[in-house]
Amino acid sequence: MDKNKIRKALVSLFILVGLGGIYYENSKPAPVVYEGTGEGYNDKITVKITAKRNSKNEVRILKVEAINEDTPAIAGPALEKLISQTLAKQSYEVDAVSGATYTSEGYKEGLKKAVESVK
């Protein structure tokens, strides 16, 4: 084979491999927002997660948002800690925050519902 044919074959191969990589990347499901609610001290706590399943079919939590009107001075800092734990552990099994038991339980309840709804 002459060099020109080899060069054309290699260019064609690189193009096919590149297109295959683009197709694979686009075939992955996009992250979706899931929601769950739990009961706080005086009000409901809504937990929204952005999540997807990885190649091992495990839930991967990418973002967490907790919406709560329940005692903001106590619930606010507690929810920040709970969200941080959730992202670090990648689980709804997080430790309760001392002094914010109802907020912690409501958050965990909402988070569990949201995680269990991930398809």
Backbone torsions as a table, in degrees:
resi	resn	phi	psi	omega
1	MET	NA	141.5	179.0
2	ASP	-86.0	167.1	-174.5
3	LYS	-62.3	-33.2	-178.7
4	ASN	-65.3	-41.2	179.6
5	LYS	-68.2	-40.0	178.2
6	ILE	-63.6	-43.8	179.8
7	ARG	-60.8	-45.5	179.3
8	LYS	-63.3	-40.3	179.4
9	ALA	-64.8	-42.0	179.1
10	LEU	-66.0	-41.9	178.2
11	VAL	-61.6	-44.2	178.3
12	SER	-61.1	-42.0	179.8
13	LEU	-63.4	-44.6	179.1
14	PHE	-62.7	-39.5	178.6
15	ILE	-63.7	-44.9	-180.0
16	LEU	-63.5	-42.6	178.9
17	VAL	-64.2	-42.3	178.4
18	GLY	-62.4	-44.2	178.2
19	LEU	-65.3	-36.9	177.4
20	GLY	-63.3	-39.9	177.8
21	GLY	-65.1	-39.7	177.4
22	ILE	-64.3	-44.1	179.7
23	TYR	-61.3	-44.5	-179.2
24	TYR	-61.8	-44.8	-178.7
25	GLU	-63.8	-39.5	-179.5
26	ASN	-75.6	-17.7	-178.6
27	SER	-84.1	-11.2	177.6
28	LYS	-71.4	136.4	178.9
29	PRO	-67.3	141.2	179.4
30	ALA	-75.6	151.7	175.6
31	PRO	-60.5	146.7	-177.8
32	VAL	-127.1	151.6	177.4
33	VAL	-90.2	128.2	177.9
34	TYR	-119.7	153.0	-173.9
35	GLU	-134.8	144.6	174.2
36	GLY	-145.7	155.9	178.8
37	THR	-126.1	150.8	176.6
38	GLY	-139.5	167.4	-177.1
39	GLU	-95.3	120.7	176.4
40	GLY	-90.5	-156.8	-178.5
41	TYR	-68.3	-52.4	-179.8
42	ASN	-120.2	-8.3	-171.3
43	ASP	-151.7	167.3	177.7
44	LYS	-75.9	150.8	174.9
45	ILE	-114.4	122.0	178.1
46	THR	-101.1	127.3	179.6
47	VAL	-114.6	123.5	176.8
48	LYS	-113.0	130.3	176.8
49	ILE	-122.6	144.7	169.5
50	THR	-101.9	119.7	-172.4
51	ALA	-149.0	164.7	173.1
52	LYS	-155.0	167.8	175.8
53	ARG	-94.9	140.3	178.4
54	ASN	-88.5	-173.2	-177.0
55	SER	-65.1	-19.8	177.8
56	LYS	-93.6	9.0	-179.6
57	ASN	67.0	21.7	176.4
58	GLU	-90.6	146.6	178.1
59	VAL	-75.4	129.0	177.4
60	ARG	-112.7	112.9	-179.3
61	ILE	-87.9	119.6	-176.3
62	LEU	-98.9	-32.1	-176.8
63	LYS	-153.0	145.2	178.4
64	VAL	-132.5	137.3	175.5
65	GLU	-134.3	131.6	178.0
66	ALA	-116.9	127.4	-178.9
67	ILE	-111.5	123.4	-173.2
68	ASN	-156.8	133.4	174.9
69	GLU	-104.3	8.9	-171.8
70	ASP	-86.6	112.3	177.9
71	THR	36.6	74.4	-173.8
72	PRO	-55.7	-34.3	-178.2
73	ALA	-64.9	-31.7	179.6
74	ILE	-95.5	-46.4	-174.5
75	ALA	-68.5	-37.6	-176.8
76	GLY	-55.5	-59.1	179.0
77	PRO	-62.9	-35.4	179.4
78	ALA	-65.0	-43.0	-179.9
79	LEU	-64.7	-36.9	176.7
80	GLU	-59.6	-44.0	178.9
81	LYS	-65.4	-42.0	-179.2
82	LEU	-65.3	-40.6	178.3
83	ILE	-63.9	-43.3	178.6
84	SER	-60.0	-44.0	177.8
85	GLN	-62.5	-42.0	-178.4
86	THR	-59.9	-47.1	-178.6
87	LEU	-67.1	-35.7	179.6
88	ALA	-71.3	-43.4	-176.4
89	LYS	-86.4	-19.4	-175.3
90	GLN	54.9	44.9	-176.0
91	SER	-154.1	157.5	173.6
92	TYR	-88.4	-0.5	178.0
93	GLU	-91.3	80.7	-179.3
94	VAL	-111.4	160.8	-179.0
95	ASP	-79.8	140.3	177.0
96	ALA	-66.4	150.1	177.7
97	VAL	-92.3	128.8	-179.1
98	SER	-60.8	132.5	179.9
99	GLY	87.9	-4.8	-179.9
100	ALA	-136.8	50.6	-174.5
101	THR	-61.4	-48.9	-178.0
102	TYR	-65.2	-40.6	177.2
103	THR	-62.5	-44.6	179.8
104	SER	-61.2	-45.4	-178.6
105	GLU	-66.6	-41.4	178.0
106	GLY	-64.3	-40.8	177.3
107	TYR	-62.1	-48.3	-178.4
108	LYS	-63.0	-37.5	178.1
109	GLU	-63.9	-47.5	178.6
110	GLY	-64.8	-41.0	179.4
111	LEU	-63.7	-43.5	180.0
112	LYS	-60.7	-44.3	178.7
113	LYS	-61.7	-41.7	-179.9
114	ALA	-65.6	-45.5	-179.4
115	VAL	-64.3	-41.2	-178.8
116	GLU	-68.6	-17.8	178.6
117	SER	-88.6	-4.9	179.2
118	VAL	-66.3	128.2	-177.9
119	LYS	-95.9	NA	NA
